[in-house]
Amino acid sequence: MHRAPARHDRCTLRARATALRDRVAFADVALTVPGAPAEPVAHATAGYAFPG
């Protein structure tokens, strides 16, 4: 039995969760800064569509 794929999946999910957290944090910062461009916020909120 080769268990590397399972570990890889777990790491991928963790990386996705971390990226999503970073995007959400960036969105929070962008929303609190007056005059911040709206495009990064749209990209950040699009991260919510991530499965899992």
N, CA, C, O and CB atoms as a CASP TS submission, in Angstrom:
PFRMAT TS
TARGET T0000
AUTHOR 0000-0000-0000
METHOD Language model
MODEL 1
PARENT N/A
ATOM      1  N   MET     1       0.849  -1.203   0.000  1.00  0.00           N
ATOM      2  CA  MET     1       0.000   0.000   0.000  1.00  0.00           C
ATOM      3  C   MET     1       0.883   1.251   0.000  1.00  0.00           C
ATOM      4  O   MET     1       1.781   1.406   0.828  1.00  0.00           O
ATOM      5  CB  MET     1      -0.960   0.007   1.238  1.00  0.00           C
ATOM      6  N   HIS     2       0.604   2.111  -0.930  1.00  0.00           N
ATOM      7  CA  HIS     2       1.362   3.359  -1.003  1.00  0.00           C
ATOM      8  C   HIS     2       0.503   4.477  -0.442  1.00  0.00           C
ATOM      9  O   HIS     2      -0.560   4.780  -0.984  1.00  0.00           O
ATOM     10  CB  HIS     2       1.803   3.675  -2.466  1.00  0.00           C
ATOM     11  N   ARG     3       0.959   5.091   0.643  1.00  0.00           N
ATOM     12  CA  ARG     3       0.108   6.063   1.326  1.00  0.00           C
ATOM     13  C   ARG     3       0.425   7.508   0.962  1.00  0.00           C
ATOM     14  O   ARG     3      -0.213   8.426   1.480  1.00  0.00           O
ATOM     15  CB  ARG     3       0.236   5.887   2.807  1.00  0.00           C
ATOM     16  N   ALA     4       1.391   7.724   0.087  1.00  0.00           N
ATOM     17  CA  ALA     4       1.768   9.099  -0.254  1.00  0.00           C
ATOM     18  C   ALA     4       0.601   9.914  -0.818  1.00  0.00           C
ATOM     19  O   ALA     4       0.460  11.085  -0.466  1.00  0.00           O
ATOM     20  CB  ALA     4       2.903   9.084  -1.256  1.00  0.00           C
ATOM     21  N   PRO     5      -0.244   9.332  -1.686  1.00  0.00           N
ATOM     22  CA  PRO     5      -1.338  10.147  -2.225  1.00  0.00           C
ATOM     23  C   PRO     5      -2.243  10.724  -1.140  1.00  0.00           C
ATOM     24  O   PRO     5      -2.680  11.870  -1.243  1.00  0.00           O
ATOM     25  CB  PRO     5      -2.167   9.322  -3.179  1.00  0.00           C
ATOM     26  N   ALA     6      -2.526   9.941  -0.107  1.00  0.00           N
ATOM     27  CA  ALA     6      -3.385  10.444   0.965  1.00  0.00           C
ATOM     28  C   ALA     6      -2.717  11.629   1.657  1.00  0.00           C
ATOM     29  O   ALA     6      -3.359  12.639   1.947  1.00  0.00           O
ATOM     30  CB  ALA     6      -3.696   9.324   1.988  1.00  0.00           C
ATOM     31  N   ARG     7      -1.414  11.487   1.917  1.00  0.00           N
ATOM     32  CA  ARG     7      -0.712  12.594   2.557  1.00  0.00           C
ATOM     33  C   ARG     7      -0.710  13.820   1.651  1.00  0.00           C
ATOM     34  O   ARG     7      -0.850  14.954   2.108  1.00  0.00           O
ATOM     35  CB  ARG     7       0.727  12.189   2.910  1.00  0.00           C
ATOM     36  N   HIS     8      -0.547  13.561   0.349  1.00  0.00           N
ATOM     37  CA  HIS     8      -0.528  14.679  -0.593  1.00  0.00           C
ATOM     38  C   HIS     8      -1.877  15.394  -0.586  1.00  0.00           C
ATOM     39  O   HIS     8      -1.936  16.623  -0.627  1.00  0.00           O
ATOM     40  CB  HIS     8      -0.186  14.187  -2.018  1.00  0.00           C
ATOM     41  N   ASP     9      -2.962  14.613  -0.535  1.00  0.00           N
ATOM     42  CA  ASP     9      -4.294  15.215  -0.510  1.00  0.00           C
ATOM     43  C   ASP     9      -4.456  16.081   0.732  1.00  0.00           C
ATOM     44  O   ASP     9      -4.999  17.184   0.672  1.00  0.00           O
ATOM     45  CB  ASP     9      -5.387  14.127  -0.552  1.00  0.00           C
ATOM     46  N   ARG    10      -3.974  15.560   1.859  1.00  0.00           N
ATOM     47  CA  ARG    10      -4.109  16.318   3.092  1.00  0.00           C
ATOM     48  C   ARG    10      -3.325  17.624   2.994  1.00  0.00           C
ATOM     49  O   ARG    10      -3.809  18.680   3.403  1.00  0.00           O
ATOM     50  CB  ARG    10      -3.629  15.486   4.294  1.00  0.00           C
ATOM     51  N   CYS    11      -2.119  17.545   2.453  1.00  0.00           N
ATOM     52  CA  CYS    11      -1.301  18.754   2.316  1.00  0.00           C
ATOM     53  C   CYS    11      -1.955  19.731   1.349  1.00  0.00           C
ATOM     54  O   CYS    11      -1.915  20.943   1.557  1.00  0.00           O
ATOM     55  CB  CYS    11       0.121  18.400   1.834  1.00  0.00           C
ATOM     56  N   THR    12      -2.556  19.196   0.292  1.00  0.00           N
ATOM     57  CA  THR    12      -3.222  20.068  -0.677  1.00  0.00           C
ATOM     58  C   THR    12      -4.389  20.776  -0.013  1.00  0.00           C
ATOM     59  O   THR    12      -4.593  21.973  -0.218  1.00  0.00           O
ATOM     60  CB  THR    12      -3.707  19.265  -1.905  1.00  0.00           C
ATOM     61  N   LEU    13      -5.152  20.041   0.780  1.00  0.00           N
ATOM     62  CA  LEU    13      -6.281  20.667   1.467  1.00  0.00           C
ATOM     63  C   LEU    13      -5.786  21.734   2.431  1.00  0.00           C
ATOM     64  O   LEU    13      -6.389  22.800   2.550  1.00  0.00           O
ATOM     65  CB  LEU    13      -7.115  19.612   2.218  1.00  0.00           C
ATOM     66  N   ARG    14      -4.674  21.440   3.125  1.00  0.00           N
ATOM     67  CA  ARG    14      -4.139  22.419   4.058  1.00  0.00           C
ATOM     68  C   ARG    14      -3.664  23.652   3.299  1.00  0.00           C
ATOM     69  O   ARG    14      -3.892  24.781   3.734  1.00  0.00           O
ATOM     70  CB  ARG    14      -2.987  21.813   4.885  1.00  0.00           C
ATOM     71  N   ALA    15      -3.002  23.433   2.160  1.00  0.00           N
ATOM     72  CA  ALA    15      -2.534  24.565   1.357  1.00  0.00           C
ATOM     73  C   ALA    15      -3.722  25.380   0.859  1.00  0.00           C
ATOM     74  O   ALA    15      -3.672  26.610   0.847  1.00  0.00           O
ATOM     75  CB  ALA    15      -1.677  24.076   0.165  1.00  0.00           C
ATOM     76  N   ARG    16      -4.791  24.696   0.446  1.00  0.00           N
ATOM     77  CA  ARG    16      -5.992  25.414  -0.003  1.00  0.00           C
ATOM     78  C   ARG    16      -6.582  26.224   1.129  1.00  0.00           C
ATOM     79  O   ARG    16      -6.962  27.380   0.943  1.00  0.00           O
ATOM     80  CB  ARG    16      -7.040  24.436  -0.552  1.00  0.00           C
ATOM     81  N   ALA    17      -6.662  25.615   2.316  1.00  0.00           N
ATOM     82  CA  ALA    17      -7.221  26.325   3.461  1.00  0.00           C
ATOM     83  C   ALA    17      -6.374  27.542   3.803  1.00  0.00           C
ATOM     84  O   ALA    17      -6.905  28.609   4.113  1.00  0.00           O
ATOM     85  CB  ALA    17      -7.326  25.394   4.673  1.00  0.00           C
ATOM     86  N   THR    18      -5.048  27.380   3.746  1.00  0.00           N
ATOM     87  CA  THR    18      -4.156  28.501   4.044  1.00  0.00           C
ATOM     88  C   THR    18      -4.321  29.605   3.014  1.00  0.00           C
ATOM     89  O   THR    18      -4.383  30.783   3.365  1.00  0.00           O
ATOM     90  CB  THR    18      -2.696  28.033   4.089  1.00  0.00           C
ATOM     91  N   ALA    19      -4.393  29.227   1.738  1.00  0.00           N
ATOM     92  CA  ALA    19      -4.573  30.228   0.690  1.00  0.00           C
ATOM     93  C   ALA    19      -5.905  30.943   0.866  1.00  0.00           C
ATOM     94  O   ALA    19      -5.989  32.158   0.687  1.00  0.00           O
ATOM     95  CB  ALA    19      -4.494  29.578  -0.701  1.00  0.00           C
ATOM     96  N   LEU    20      -6.941  30.193   1.214  1.00  0.00           N
ATOM     97  CA  LEU    20      -8.255  30.802   1.421  1.00  0.00           C
ATOM     98  C   LEU    20      -8.198  31.769   2.595  1.00  0.00           C
ATOM     99  O   LEU    20      -8.761  32.861   2.530  1.00  0.00           O
ATOM    100  CB  LEU    20      -9.332  29.719   1.664  1.00  0.00           C
ATOM    101  N   ARG    21      -7.509  31.365   3.683  1.00  0.00           N
ATOM    102  CA  ARG    21      -7.391  32.237   4.843  1.00  0.00           C
ATOM    103  C   ARG    21      -6.653  33.519   4.458  1.00  0.00           C
ATOM    104  O   ARG    21      -7.049  34.617   4.848  1.00  0.00           O
ATOM    105  CB  ARG    21      -6.660  31.514   5.998  1.00  0.00           C
ATOM    106  N   ASP    22      -5.567  33.361   3.682  1.00  0.00           N
ATOM    107  CA  ASP    22      -4.818  34.543   3.250  1.00  0.00           C
ATOM    108  C   ASP    22      -5.699  35.448   2.404  1.00  0.00           C
ATOM    109  O   ASP    22      -5.663  36.669   2.557  1.00  0.00           O
ATOM    110  CB  ASP    22      -3.562  34.134   2.460  1.00  0.00           C
ATOM    111  N   ARG    23      -6.494  34.859   1.507  1.00  0.00           N
ATOM    112  CA  ARG    23      -7.376  35.658   0.653  1.00  0.00           C
ATOM    113  C   ARG    23      -8.396  36.403   1.493  1.00  0.00           C
ATOM    114  O   ARG    23      -8.651  37.586   1.268  1.00  0.00           O
ATOM    115  CB  ARG    23      -8.088  34.770  -0.379  1.00  0.00           C
ATOM    116  N   VAL    24      -8.980  35.709   2.464  1.00  0.00           N
ATOM    117  CA  VAL    24      -9.988  36.343   3.312  1.00  0.00           C
ATOM    118  C   VAL    24      -9.350  37.467   4.116  1.00  0.00           C
ATOM    119  O   VAL    24      -9.933  38.542   4.254  1.00  0.00           O
ATOM    120  CB  VAL    24     -10.647  35.307   4.255  1.00  0.00           C
ATOM    121  N   ALA    25      -8.150  37.223   4.650  1.00  0.00           N
ATOM    122  CA  ALA    25      -7.462  38.263   5.414  1.00  0.00           C
ATOM    123  C   ALA    25      -7.175  39.465   4.529  1.00  0.00           C
ATOM    124  O   ALA    25      -7.333  40.607   4.961  1.00  0.00           O
ATOM    125  CB  ALA    25      -6.156  37.720   6.020  1.00  0.00           C
ATOM    126  N   PHE    26      -6.750  39.213   3.285  1.00  0.00           N
ATOM    127  CA  PHE    26      -6.473  40.309   2.363  1.00  0.00           C
ATOM    128  C   PHE    26      -7.755  41.070   2.062  1.00  0.00           C
ATOM    129  O   PHE    26      -7.744  42.297   1.971  1.00  0.00           O
ATOM    130  CB  PHE    26      -5.840  39.783   1.061  1.00  0.00           C
ATOM    131  N   ALA    27      -8.870  40.337   1.906  1.00  0.00           N
ATOM    132  CA  ALA    27     -10.153  40.986   1.636  1.00  0.00           C
ATOM    133  C   ALA    27     -10.533  41.872   2.816  1.00  0.00           C
ATOM    134  O   ALA    27     -11.001  42.993   2.618  1.00  0.00           O
ATOM    135  CB  ALA    27     -11.262  39.934   1.362  1.00  0.00           C
ATOM    136  N   ASP    28     -10.340  41.385   4.041  1.00  0.00           N
ATOM    137  CA  ASP    28     -10.663  42.181   5.219  1.00  0.00           C
ATOM    138  C   ASP    28      -9.839  43.459   5.234  1.00  0.00           C
ATOM    139  O   ASP    28     -10.361  44.535   5.527  1.00  0.00           O
ATOM    140  CB  ASP    28     -10.422  41.373   6.503  1.00  0.00           C
ATOM    141  N   VAL    29      -8.553  43.345   4.919  1.00  0.00           N
ATOM    142  CA  VAL    29      -7.688  44.523   4.897  1.00  0.00           C
ATOM    143  C   VAL    29      -8.134  45.478   3.799  1.00  0.00           C
ATOM    144  O   VAL    29      -8.219  46.687   4.017  1.00  0.00           O
ATOM    145  CB  VAL    29      -6.215  44.116   4.689  1.00  0.00           C
ATOM    146  N   ALA    30      -8.421  44.929   2.609  1.00  0.00           N
ATOM    147  CA  ALA    30      -8.823  45.774   1.485  1.00  0.00           C
ATOM    148  C   ALA    30     -10.131  46.496   1.800  1.00  0.00           C
ATOM    149  O   ALA    30     -10.317  47.645   1.399  1.00  0.00           O
ATOM    150  CB  ALA    30      -8.973  44.932   0.200  1.00  0.00           C
ATOM    151  N   LEU    31     -11.031  45.833   2.511  1.00  0.00           N
ATOM    152  CA  LEU    31     -12.320  46.446   2.822  1.00  0.00           C
ATOM    153  C   LEU    31     -12.171  47.538   3.877  1.00  0.00           C
ATOM    154  O   LEU    31     -12.978  48.466   3.919  1.00  0.00           O
ATOM    155  CB  LEU    31     -13.310  45.385   3.303  1.00  0.00           C
ATOM    156  N   THR    32     -11.156  47.440   4.723  1.00  0.00           N
ATOM    157  CA  THR    32     -10.999  48.430   5.783  1.00  0.00           C
ATOM    158  C   THR    32     -10.140  49.606   5.342  1.00  0.00           C
ATOM    159  O   THR    32     -10.065  50.609   6.053  1.00  0.00           O
ATOM    160  CB  THR    32     -10.392  47.785   7.011  1.00  0.00           C
ATOM    161  N   VAL    33      -9.493  49.507   4.188  1.00  0.00           N
ATOM    162  CA  VAL    33      -8.652  50.600   3.698  1.00  0.00           C
ATOM    163  C   VAL    33      -9.454  51.432   2.699  1.00  0.00           C
ATOM    164  O   VAL    33      -9.861  50.914   1.659  1.00  0.00           O
ATOM    165  CB  VAL    33      -7.343  50.052   3.040  1.00  0.00           C
ATOM    166  N   PRO    34      -9.689  52.714   2.995  1.00  0.00           N
ATOM    167  CA  PRO    34     -10.456  53.546   2.066  1.00  0.00           C
ATOM    168  C   PRO    34      -9.733  53.686   0.734  1.00  0.00           C
ATOM    169  O   PRO    34      -8.515  53.866   0.699  1.00  0.00           O
ATOM    170  CB  PRO    34     -10.711  54.930   2.673  1.00  0.00           C
ATOM    171  N   GLY    35     -10.478  53.604  -0.358  1.00  0.00           N
ATOM    172  CA  GLY    35      -9.888  53.783  -1.672  1.00  0.00           C
ATOM    173  C   GLY    35      -9.156  52.559  -2.177  1.00  0.00           C
ATOM    174  O   GLY    35      -8.447  52.636  -3.181  1.00  0.00           O
ATOM    175  N   ALA    36      -9.313  51.426  -1.499  1.00  0.00           N
ATOM    176  CA  ALA    36      -8.651  50.207  -1.975  1.00  0.00           C
ATOM    177  C   ALA    36      -9.332  49.743  -3.262  1.00  0.00           C
ATOM    178  O   ALA    36     -10.548  49.878  -3.400  1.00  0.00           O
ATOM    179  CB  ALA    36      -8.693  49.081  -0.887  1.00  0.00           C
ATOM    180  N   PRO    37      -8.563  49.200  -4.202  1.00  0.00           N
ATOM    181  CA  PRO    37      -9.166  48.730  -5.460  1.00  0.00           C
ATOM    182  C   PRO    37     -10.168  47.610  -5.193  1.00  0.00           C
ATOM    183  O   PRO    37      -9.971  46.799  -4.289  1.00  0.00           O
ATOM    184  CB  PRO    37      -8.074  48.240  -6.438  1.00  0.00           C
ATOM    185  N   ALA    38     -11.219  47.569  -5.966  1.00  0.00           N
ATOM    186  CA  ALA    38     -12.271  46.580  -5.727  1.00  0.00           C
ATOM    187  C   ALA    38     -11.910  45.219  -6.317  1.00  0.00           C
ATOM    188  O   ALA    38     -12.433  44.197  -5.874  1.00  0.00           O
ATOM    189  CB  ALA    38     -13.594  47.066  -6.315  1.00  0.00           C
ATOM    190  N   GLU    39     -11.022  45.194  -7.312  1.00  0.00           N
ATOM    191  CA  GLU    39     -10.724  43.932  -7.996  1.00  0.00           C
ATOM    192  C   GLU    39     -10.121  42.881  -7.051  1.00  0.00           C
ATOM    193  O   GLU    39     -10.574  41.736  -7.074  1.00  0.00           O
ATOM    194  CB  GLU    39      -9.766  44.188  -9.156  1.00  0.00           C
ATOM    195  N   PRO    40      -9.125  43.215  -6.225  1.00  0.00           N
ATOM    196  CA  PRO    40      -8.582  42.199  -5.311  1.00  0.00           C
ATOM    197  C   PRO    40      -9.659  41.629  -4.389  1.00  0.00           C
ATOM    198  O   PRO    40      -9.628  40.443  -4.060  1.00  0.00           O
ATOM    199  CB  PRO    40      -7.448  42.795  -4.473  1.00  0.00           C
ATOM    200  N   VAL    41     -10.604  42.460  -3.972  1.00  0.00           N
ATOM    201  CA  VAL    41     -11.667  41.968  -3.099  1.00  0.00           C
ATOM    202  C   VAL    41     -12.514  40.945  -3.847  1.00  0.00           C
ATOM    203  O   VAL    41     -12.898  39.922  -3.281  1.00  0.00           O
ATOM    204  CB  VAL    41     -12.547  43.135  -2.588  1.00  0.00           C
ATOM    205  N   ALA    42     -12.803  41.217  -5.109  1.00  0.00           N
ATOM    206  CA  ALA    42     -13.587  40.272  -5.901  1.00  0.00           C
ATOM    207  C   ALA    42     -12.834  38.950  -6.043  1.00  0.00           C
ATOM    208  O   ALA    42     -13.433  37.880  -5.933  1.00  0.00           O
ATOM    209  CB  ALA    42     -13.908  40.863  -7.293  1.00  0.00           C
ATOM    210  N   HIS    43     -11.528  39.016  -6.287  1.00  0.00           N
ATOM    211  CA  HIS    43     -10.733  37.796  -6.396  1.00  0.00           C
ATOM    212  C   HIS    43     -10.720  37.058  -5.059  1.00  0.00           C
ATOM    213  O   HIS    43     -10.790  35.829  -5.026  1.00  0.00           O
ATOM    214  CB  HIS    43      -9.292  38.122  -6.848  1.00  0.00           C
ATOM    215  N   ALA    44     -10.631  37.797  -3.971  1.00  0.00           N
ATOM    216  CA  ALA    44     -10.560  37.166  -2.653  1.00  0.00           C
ATOM    217  C   ALA    44     -11.878  36.481  -2.324  1.00  0.00           C
ATOM    218  O   ALA    44     -11.883  35.345  -1.851  1.00  0.00           O
ATOM    219  CB  ALA    44     -10.212  38.203  -1.570  1.00  0.00           C
ATOM    220  N   THR    45     -12.992  37.157  -2.569  1.00  0.00           N
ATOM    221  CA  THR    45     -14.276  36.547  -2.225  1.00  0.00           C
ATOM    222  C   THR    45     -14.570  35.365  -3.140  1.00  0.00           C
ATOM    223  O   THR    45     -15.336  34.477  -2.767  1.00  0.00           O
ATOM    224  CB  THR    45     -15.408  37.583  -2.314  1.00  0.00           C
ATOM    225  N   ALA    46     -13.977  35.337  -4.328  1.00  0.00           N
ATOM    226  CA  ALA    46     -14.159  34.193  -5.222  1.00  0.00           C
ATOM    227  C   ALA    46     -13.568  32.933  -4.592  1.00  0.00           C
ATOM    228  O   ALA    46     -13.950  31.824  -4.963  1.00  0.00           O
ATOM    229  CB  ALA    46     -13.505  34.466  -6.598  1.00  0.00           C
ATOM    230  N   GLY    47     -12.634  33.091  -3.638  1.00  0.00           N
ATOM    231  CA  GLY    47     -12.038  31.946  -2.963  1.00  0.00           C
ATOM    232  C   GLY    47     -13.046  31.142  -2.165  1.00  0.00           C
ATOM    233  O   GLY    47     -12.803  29.973  -1.863  1.00  0.00           O
ATOM    234  N   TYR    48     -14.186  31.752  -1.814  1.00  0.00           N
ATOM    235  CA  TYR    48     -15.198  31.030  -1.056  1.00  0.00           C
ATOM    236  C   TYR    48     -15.801  29.882  -1.865  1.00  0.00           C
ATOM    237  O   TYR    48     -16.418  28.980  -1.299  1.00  0.00           O
ATOM    238  CB  TYR    48     -16.294  31.983  -0.611  1.00  0.00           C
ATOM    239  N   ALA    49     -15.625  29.914  -3.183  1.00  0.00           N
ATOM    240  CA  ALA    49     -16.176  28.860  -4.032  1.00  0.00           C
ATOM    241  C   ALA    49     -15.343  27.578  -3.967  1.00  0.00           C
ATOM    242  O   ALA    49     -15.716  26.564  -4.558  1.00  0.00           O
ATOM    243  CB  ALA    49     -16.265  29.346  -5.473  1.00  0.00           C
ATOM    244  N   PHE    50     -14.226  27.620  -3.257  1.00  0.00           N
ATOM    245  CA  PHE    50     -13.376  26.433  -3.140  1.00  0.00           C
ATOM    246  C   PHE    50     -14.160  25.268  -2.548  1.00  0.00           C
ATOM    247  O   PHE    50     -14.831  25.436  -1.529  1.00  0.00           O
ATOM    248  CB  PHE    50     -12.140  26.734  -2.274  1.00  0.00           C
ATOM    249  N   PRO    51     -14.091  24.100  -3.159  1.00  0.00           N
ATOM    250  CA  PRO    51     -14.748  22.932  -2.557  1.00  0.00           C
ATOM    251  C   PRO    51     -14.009  22.496  -1.290  1.00  0.00           C
ATOM    252  O   PRO    51     -12.781  22.554  -1.227  1.00  0.00           O
ATOM    253  CB  PRO    51     -14.811  21.759  -3.570  1.00  0.00           C
ATOM    254  N   GLY    52     -14.748  22.074  -0.315  1.00  0.00           N
ATOM    255  CA  GLY    52     -14.103  21.646   0.928  1.00  0.00           C
ATOM    256  C   GLY    52     -13.888  22.802   1.826  1.00  0.00           C
ATOM    257  O   GLY    52     -13.355  22.640   2.924  1.00  0.00           O
TER
END
